[in-house]
């Protein structure tokens, strides 16, 4: 899946899911699971460590602030 450089990670995932609002991603378990799959399928190198840490906390409740970008990417790719 391609990355739109004009959107941040949350907007990209929301767009891929067809949600109107970012908060919709956590509105039900099915959408949350789909959001996790979308994140795992993206080229996460295109995003900052901060965006990735924000997504890890939003989707999984895991605080990864200050972790190496590669560690966060590995978590997001394998956490499913």
Secondary structure, DSSP 8 states (H G I E B T S, - for coil): ----TTS-HHHHHHHHHT-SSGGGGGSSHHHHHHHHHHHHHS-GGGS-HHHHHHHHHHHH----TTS-HHHHHHHHHH--
